[in-house]
Amino acid sequence: MTLWTELQGLDYGIRHEQIDGWSTRVLEIGAGEPFIFMHGTGGHLEAFTKNLRALARDHRVIAYDYPGHGWTTTADRDLEIADYERHLLALMDALGIESAHLSGESLGGWVAAKFAAAHPERVRSLVLNTPGGTMATPEVMERIRSLSQAAADDPTPERIRARLEWLMADPASVTDELVDVRRGIYSRPGFAESMRHILCLQDPEVRRRNLITDEELAAITAPTLIIWTSDDPSGPARAGLDMAERIGGARFQLIEDAGHWPQWEQQQIFDRIVAEFLGGLR
């Protein structure tokens, strides 16, 4: 099954909205309480195509491309966490969303956690999926930087595949279609420069001033689920457990046989865990 045949028979829409000065690609599907998917560094909304059917049964699901990412406007300046937070707030305002469930993967989890600490009234719950923002491991940061920039500078199928395979426990999880989708994005005029601005968060000094603090974790009041995996290349499960211990009442869930994209590699397990978490809030 391909990315878009996953949604056959469903009513969904994709459009561009002017959000905080960025022409932002937005996908919407379903009705109910708003649920927003937030992707990782260098990513795009297709990271969640497999999950939309299940989550849209009971929710108004939104997935979008960040500033400088996907098919949203490319960046001509460095983007730090506050830029993504401001853009998310503007997105919610533009879509008439007073509060939403936020599901952030990697960079998305980083932004979602910071946002929840700063704007508790706008967050119904948090799903932090292999979230970034608490670690600054030099070898991981360099690996992300080198693979991502190489893929943007020279978006051959081989370089794109190498970047995507780094995310997965099983390299076979990277389909030819996913490579083609990302290659189309990375081949856009101006995207290589945009990637340099996106990757500023892999610079040690920039990263340090953007990390999630213990005070911010303690300030999160929304019900929170933290998902980690058995084969996450960004860091050990202990990092997720540490976050859970610092967020009042947070739940921790380990997904086996997955890397940095459990929503992709273990889609049914991920969907079930998230649906059960959301169901328990009603």
Secondary structure in CASP SS format (residue, H / E / C, confidence):
PFRMAT SS
TARGET T0000
AUTHOR 0000-0000-0000
METHOD secondary structure of the structure
MODEL  1
M C 1.00
T C 1.00
L C 1.00
W C 1.00
T H 1.00
E H 1.00
L H 1.00
Q C 1.00
G C 1.00
L C 1.00
D C 1.00
Y E 1.00
G E 1.00
I E 1.00
R E 1.00
H E 1.00
E E 1.00
Q E 1.00
I E 1.00
D C 1.00
G C 1.00
W E 1.00
S E 1.00
T E 1.00
R E 1.00
V E 1.00
L E 1.00
E E 1.00
I E 1.00
G C 1.00
A C 1.00
G C 1.00
E E 1.00
P E 1.00
F E 1.00
I E 1.00
F E 1.00
M E 1.00
H C 1.00
G C 1.00
T C 1.00
G C 1.00
G C 1.00
H C 1.00
L H 1.00
E H 1.00
A H 1.00
F H 1.00
T H 1.00
K H 1.00
N H 1.00
L H 1.00
R H 1.00
A H 1.00
L H 1.00
A C 1.00
R C 1.00
D C 1.00
H E 1.00
R E 1.00
V E 1.00
I E 1.00
A E 1.00
Y E 1.00
D C 1.00
Y C 1.00
P C 1.00
G C 1.00
H C 1.00
G C 1.00
W C 1.00
T C 1.00
T C 1.00
T C 1.00
A C 1.00
D C 1.00
R C 1.00
D C 1.00
L C 1.00
E C 1.00
I H 1.00
A H 1.00
D H 1.00
Y H 1.00
E H 1.00
R H 1.00
H H 1.00
L H 1.00
L H 1.00
A H 1.00
L H 1.00
M H 1.00
D H 1.00
A H 1.00
L C 1.00
G C 1.00
I C 1.00
E C 1.00
S C 1.00
A E 1.00
H E 1.00
L E 1.00
S E 1.00
G E 1.00
E E 1.00
S C 1.00
L H 1.00
G H 1.00
G H 1.00
W H 1.00
V H 1.00
A H 1.00
A H 1.00
K H 1.00
F H 1.00
A H 1.00
A H 1.00
A H 1.00
H C 1.00
P H 1.00
E H 1.00
R H 1.00
V E 1.00
R E 1.00
S E 1.00
L E 1.00
V E 1.00
L E 1.00
N E 1.00
T C 1.00
P C 1.00
G C 1.00
G C 1.00
T C 1.00
M C 1.00
A C 1.00
T C 1.00
P H 1.00
E H 1.00
V H 1.00
M H 1.00
E H 1.00
R H 1.00
I H 1.00
R H 1.00
S H 1.00
L H 1.00
S H 1.00
Q H 1.00
A H 1.00
A H 1.00
A H 1.00
D H 1.00
D C 1.00
P C 1.00
T C 1.00
P H 1.00
E H 1.00
R H 1.00
I H 1.00
R H 1.00
A H 1.00
R H 1.00
L H 1.00
E H 1.00
W C 1.00
L C 1.00
M C 1.00
A C 1.00
D C 1.00
P H 1.00
A H 1.00
S H 1.00
V C 1.00
T C 1.00
D H 1.00
E H 1.00
L H 1.00
V H 1.00
D H 1.00
V H 1.00
R H 1.00
R H 1.00
G H 1.00
I H 1.00
Y H 1.00
S C 1.00
R C 1.00
P C 1.00
G C 1.00
F H 1.00
A H 1.00
E H 1.00
S H 1.00
M H 1.00
R H 1.00
H H 1.00
I H 1.00
L H 1.00
C H 1.00
L H 1.00
Q H 1.00
D C 1.00
P H 1.00
E H 1.00
V H 1.00
R H 1.00
R H 1.00
R H 1.00
N H 1.00
L C 1.00
I C 1.00
T C 1.00
D H 1.00
E H 1.00
E H 1.00
L H 1.00
A H 1.00
A H 1.00
I C 1.00
T C 1.00
A C 1.00
P C 1.00
T E 1.00
L E 1.00
I E 1.00
I E 1.00
W E 1.00
T E 1.00
S C 1.00
D C 1.00
D C 1.00
P C 1.00
S C 1.00
G C 1.00
P C 1.00
A H 1.00
R H 1.00
A H 1.00
G H 1.00
L H 1.00
D H 1.00
M H 1.00
A H 1.00
E H 1.00
R H 1.00
I C 1.00
G C 1.00
G C 1.00
A C 1.00
R E 1.00
F E 1.00
Q E 1.00
L E 1.00
I E 1.00
E C 1.00
D C 1.00
A C 1.00
G C 1.00
H C 1.00
W C 1.00
P H 1.00
Q H 1.00
W H 1.00
E H 1.00
Q C 1.00
Q H 1.00
Q H 1.00
I H 1.00
F H 1.00
D H 1.00
R H 1.00
I H 1.00
V H 1.00
A H 1.00
E H 1.00
F H 1.00
L H 1.00
G H 1.00
G C 1.00
L C 1.00
R C 1.00
END
